[in-house]
Amino acid sequence: MSKALDGVRILDFTHVQSGPTCTQLLAWFGADVIKVERAGAGDITREQLRDIPDVDSLYFTMLNHNKRSITIDTKNPEGKLVLETLIEQCDVLVENFAPGALDRMGFTWERIQELNPRMIVASVKGFGPGPYEDCKVYENVAQCAGGAASTTGFDDGPPVVSGAQIGDSGTGLHLALGIVTALYQRTQTGRGQKVLAAMQDGVLNLCRVKLRDQQRLERTGTMKEYPQYPNGTFGEAVPRAGNASGGGQPGWILKCKGWETDPNAYIYFITQAPVWAKICNVIGKEEWATHPDYATPAARLPHLKDIFAEIERWTMTKSKFEAMEILNKYDIPCGPILSMKEIAEEPSLRKTGTIVEVDHPTRGKYLTVGNPIKLSDSPTEVKRSPLLGEHTDEVMAELGYSPEQISALRTAGAI
């Protein structure tokens, strides 16, 4: 069965996380991703956070599946010519260099267009055009600059960054969508174009409900679904809301049996309006279903802390899985707080390919995430990440270089 992106060739100049997230997703969909690395060193994440000496780290392997690796010295004149050949024969160039790096290599947008007017150049940058566009940005910086940190955590504590990589991986996912869109438009226009995904923009896109709340706050001075209501105070900016759901259905994280010794013995519980009567029955507070202080969503808002405290008294008598089984019988929205250990061992995630086991020639077997997007006509096979320069000769031969030419380029230090 053919893959969705069969025939698309990606020139991958990315490193660390944001760019490799994007190109790995494209590779999973069938694109031929050629990762360009420095000879002898490669992507810096090959050596970061190693758990086995002199072996590619899990950080690298989990971001570079299904790719081919070649090494080129782009400062070498002959290496530069090889890169020009690649640009001529690829569809997309993806990079997440520091601002201006591609230009300094001699590959401006204009030069790339001369070599290949159909080329799409896709970039991850920290910020879009503006006062900070030349600044370097990393994951947590993006979370802070994109509005996530200021709205995460509890009101009596400092801003908090998320464990989810919304700055790096989140922006990589945005860029992948932009690339596929540009490829589709190219079928109509025949022309390439530039695609930009700024990390600040990507984080803000994922925090859009907080921008919604900022405008609501400015208009009304309060937000009744936030835990600060009714006894707390609201300032000029959206506050940190703890574990509030951020939507129209109030939710909170509640303790379950064993919470004293298990840091993840918790469940997320949503008091959804259509099942309110069922919630009252389950927790033994049947009278709340008709009581004027609790019968309607509006009436419940001032009493949310008391309501969740009463629900927690019930959840503390059950394990998170027991509570979930009971609540799901009544269509009451909930979810266990799953640890990474529990996720890694979950059979259903293995069955769907969300968690996969991969065999690596130097690392051995390891677990990694699979493609989170499932296509019925294009199933994803997760293949191991490449060794440094593993496919240099193979790719060079595909570009039309003879064995003698490849040998000469290697002698000259170009590859």
NORWOSUL-V723321 format. One record per residue. N is the residue number from 1. RES is the residue in three letters. NEAR is the number of other C-alpha atoms within 10 Angstrom. Layout:
N_RES_NEAR ; N_RES_NEAR
This chain:
1_MET_6 ; 2_SER_11 ; 3_LYS_16 ; 4_ALA_16 ; 5_LEU_16 ; 6_ASP_12 ; 7_GLY_13 ; 8_VAL_16 ; 9_ARG_21 ; 10_ILE_25 ; 11_LEU_22 ; 12_ASP_26 ; 13_PHE_20 ; 14_THR_23 ; 15_HIS_23 ; 16_VAL_19 ; 17_GLN_24 ; 18_SER_30 ; 19_GLY_28 ; 20_PRO_29 ; 21_THR_25 ; 22_CYS_28 ; 23_THR_34 ; 24_GLN_26 ; 25_LEU_25 ; 26_LEU_25 ; 27_ALA_28 ; 28_TRP_25 ; 29_PHE_23 ; 30_GLY_22 ; 31_ALA_22 ; 32_ASP_22 ; 33_VAL_27 ; 34_ILE_24 ; 35_LYS_27 ; 36_VAL_24 ; 37_GLU_23 ; 38_ARG_16 ; 39_ALA_16 ; 40_GLY_9 ; 41_ALA_13 ; 42_GLY_20 ; 43_ASP_21 ; 44_ILE_14 ; 45_THR_19 ; 46_ARG_21 ; 47_GLU_19 ; 48_GLN_14 ; 49_LEU_12 ; 50_ARG_15 ; 51_ASP_12 ; 52_ILE_12 ; 53_PRO_9 ; 54_ASP_11 ; 55_VAL_14 ; 56_ASP_24 ; 57_SER_19 ; 58_LEU_21 ; 59_TYR_18 ; 60_PHE_23 ; 61_THR_21 ; 62_MET_20 ; 63_LEU_25 ; 64_ASN_26 ; 65_HIS_25 ; 66_ASN_24 ; 67_LYS_26 ; 68_ARG_23 ; 69_SER_23 ; 70_ILE_24 ; 71_THR_23 ; 72_ILE_24 ; 73_ASP_18 ; 74_THR_20 ; 75_LYS_11 ; 76_ASN_15 ; 77_PRO_12 ; 78_GLU_17 ; 79_GLY_20 ; 80_LYS_19 ; 81_LEU_13 ; 82_VAL_21 ; 83_LEU_18 ; 84_GLU_17 ; 85_THR_16 ; 86_LEU_21 ; 87_ILE_22 ; 88_GLU_18 ; 89_GLN_17 ; 90_CYS_20 ; 91_ASP_21 ; 92_VAL_25 ; 93_LEU_24 ; 94_VAL_26 ; 95_GLU_22 ; 96_ASN_23 ; 97_PHE_16 ; 98_ALA_14 ; 99_PRO_17 ; 100_GLY_10 ; 101_ALA_13 ; 102_LEU_15 ; 103_ASP_12 ; 104_ARG_9 ; 105_MET_11 ; 106_GLY_13 ; 107_PHE_17 ; 108_THR_14 ; 109_TRP_16 ; 110_GLU_11 ; 111_ARG_13 ; 112_ILE_19 ; 113_GLN_19 ; 114_GLU_12 ; 115_LEU_16 ; 116_ASN_20 ; 117_PRO_17 ; 118_ARG_23 ; 119_MET_26 ; 120_ILE_25 ; 121_VAL_21 ; 122_ALA_24 ; 123_SER_24 ; 124_VAL_26 ; 125_LYS_27 ; 126_GLY_29 ; 127_PHE_24 ; 128_GLY_16 ; 129_PRO_10 ; 130_GLY_7 ; 131_PRO_8 ; 132_TYR_11 ; 133_GLU_14 ; 134_ASP_15 ; 135_CYS_11 ; 136_LYS_14 ; 137_VAL_21 ; 138_TYR_15 ; 139_GLU_23 ; 140_ASN_19 ; 141_VAL_16 ; 142_ALA_28 ; 143_GLN_27 ; 144_CYS_20 ; 145_ALA_19 ; 146_GLY_23 ; 147_GLY_21 ; 148_ALA_26 ; 149_ALA_20 ; 150_SER_19 ; 151_THR_21 ; 152_THR_21 ; 153_GLY_19 ; 154_PHE_16 ; 155_ASP_15 ; 156_ASP_8 ; 157_GLY_10 ; 158_PRO_13 ; 159_PRO_17 ; 160_VAL_17 ; 161_VAL_20 ; 162_SER_15 ; 163_GLY_7 ; 164_ALA_10 ; 165_GLN_17 ; 166_ILE_25 ; 167_GLY_31 ; 168_ASP_27 ; 169_SER_21 ; 170_GLY_21 ; 171_THR_32 ; 172_GLY_28 ; 173_LEU_22 ; 174_HIS_20 ; 175_LEU_27 ; 176_ALA_22 ; 177_LEU_17 ; 178_GLY_17 ; 179_ILE_25 ; 180_VAL_14 ; 181_THR_12 ; 182_ALA_20 ; 183_LEU_22 ; 184_TYR_12 ; 185_GLN_14 ; 186_ARG_16 ; 187_THR_11 ; 188_GLN_8 ; 189_THR_10 ; 190_GLY_12 ; 191_ARG_16 ; 192_GLY_20 ; 193_GLN_19 ; 194_LYS_15 ; 195_VAL_18 ; 196_LEU_19 ; 197_ALA_24 ; 198_ALA_24 ; 199_MET_32 ; 200_GLN_24 ; 201_ASP_21 ; 202_GLY_25 ; 203_VAL_24 ; 204_LEU_22 ; 205_ASN_17 ; 206_LEU_16 ; 207_CYS_18 ; 208_ARG_13 ; 209_VAL_12 ; 210_LYS_20 ; 211_LEU_15 ; 212_ARG_11 ; 213_ASP_18 ; 214_GLN_17 ; 215_GLN_13 ; 216_ARG_14 ; 217_LEU_18 ; 218_GLU_13 ; 219_ARG_9 ; 220_THR_8 ; 221_GLY_15 ; 222_THR_20 ; 223_MET_17 ; 224_LYS_13 ; 225_GLU_22 ; 226_TYR_24 ; 227_PRO_24 ; 228_GLN_18 ; 229_TYR_17 ; 230_PRO_15 ; 231_ASN_8 ; 232_GLY_10 ; 233_THR_10 ; 234_PHE_15 ; 235_GLY_10 ; 236_GLU_10 ; 237_ALA_16 ; 238_VAL_22 ; 239_PRO_24 ; 240_ARG_23 ; 241_ALA_17 ; 242_GLY_19 ; 243_ASN_17 ; 244_ALA_18 ; 245_SER_17 ; 246_GLY_15 ; 247_GLY_11 ; 248_GLY_11 ; 249_GLN_14 ; 250_PRO_22 ; 251_GLY_21 ; 252_TRP_20 ; 253_ILE_20 ; 254_LEU_23 ; 255_LYS_24 ; 256_CYS_25 ; 257_LYS_18 ; 258_GLY_16 ; 259_TRP_15 ; 260_GLU_10 ; 261_THR_8 ; 262_ASP_10 ; 263_PRO_11 ; 264_ASN_16 ; 265_ALA_22 ; 266_TYR_25 ; 267_ILE_24 ; 268_TYR_19 ; 269_PHE_24 ; 270_ILE_21 ; 271_THR_22 ; 272_GLN_18 ; 273_ALA_16 ; 274_PRO_11 ; 275_VAL_15 ; 276_TRP_20 ; 277_ALA_17 ; 278_LYS_18 ; 279_ILE_23 ; 280_CYS_19 ; 281_ASN_13 ; 282_VAL_16 ; 283_ILE_14 ; 284_GLY_13 ; 285_LYS_14 ; 286_GLU_15 ; 287_GLU_13 ; 288_TRP_19 ; 289_ALA_18 ; 290_THR_12 ; 291_HIS_11 ; 292_PRO_11 ; 293_ASP_15 ; 294_TYR_20 ; 295_ALA_16 ; 296_THR_15 ; 297_PRO_18 ; 298_ALA_12 ; 299_ALA_13 ; 300_ARG_19 ; 301_LEU_19 ; 302_PRO_20 ; 303_HIS_15 ; 304_LEU_22 ; 305_LYS_14 ; 306_ASP_11 ; 307_ILE_16 ; 308_PHE_19 ; 309_ALA_14 ; 310_GLU_14 ; 311_ILE_21 ; 312_GLU_21 ; 313_ARG_14 ; 314_TRP_18 ; 315_THR_22 ; 316_MET_19 ; 317_THR_14 ; 318_LYS_18 ; 319_SER_19 ; 320_LYS_26 ; 321_PHE_16 ; 322_GLU_14 ; 323_ALA_22 ; 324_MET_20 ; 325_GLU_12 ; 326_ILE_13 ; 327_LEU_18 ; 328_ASN_12 ; 329_LYS_8 ; 330_TYR_12 ; 331_ASP_13 ; 332_ILE_21 ; 333_PRO_16 ; 334_CYS_21 ; 335_GLY_18 ; 336_PRO_20 ; 337_ILE_17 ; 338_LEU_15 ; 339_SER_12 ; 340_MET_9 ; 341_LYS_8 ; 342_GLU_10 ; 343_ILE_14 ; 344_ALA_17 ; 345_GLU_12 ; 346_GLU_13 ; 347_PRO_11 ; 348_SER_11 ; 349_LEU_15 ; 350_ARG_17 ; 351_LYS_10 ; 352_THR_13 ; 353_GLY_19 ; 354_THR_17 ; 355_ILE_21 ; 356_VAL_18 ; 357_GLU_16 ; 358_VAL_19 ; 359_ASP_13 ; 360_HIS_16 ; 361_PRO_11 ; 362_THR_11 ; 363_ARG_17 ; 364_GLY_8 ; 365_LYS_12 ; 366_TYR_14 ; 367_LEU_15 ; 368_THR_21 ; 369_VAL_17 ; 370_GLY_23 ; 371_ASN_20 ; 372_PRO_12 ; 373_ILE_12 ; 374_LYS_14 ; 375_LEU_12 ; 376_SER_7 ; 377_ASP_10 ; 378_SER_15 ; 379_PRO_18 ; 380_THR_21 ; 381_GLU_16 ; 382_VAL_19 ; 383_LYS_17 ; 384_ARG_20 ; 385_SER_23 ; 386_PRO_21 ; 387_LEU_19 ; 388_LEU_22 ; 389_GLY_21 ; 390_GLU_13 ; 391_HIS_18 ; 392_THR_19 ; 393_ASP_19 ; 394_GLU_14 ; 395_VAL_16 ; 396_MET_19 ; 397_ALA_14 ; 398_GLU_9 ; 399_LEU_14 ; 400_GLY_11 ; 401_TYR_16 ; 402_SER_13 ; 403_PRO_12 ; 404_GLU_9 ; 405_GLN_13 ; 406_ILE_19 ; 407_SER_14 ; 408_ALA_13 ; 409_LEU_18 ; 410_ARG_15 ; 411_THR_10 ; 412_ALA_13 ; 413_GLY_14 ; 414_ALA_21 ; 415_ILE_26
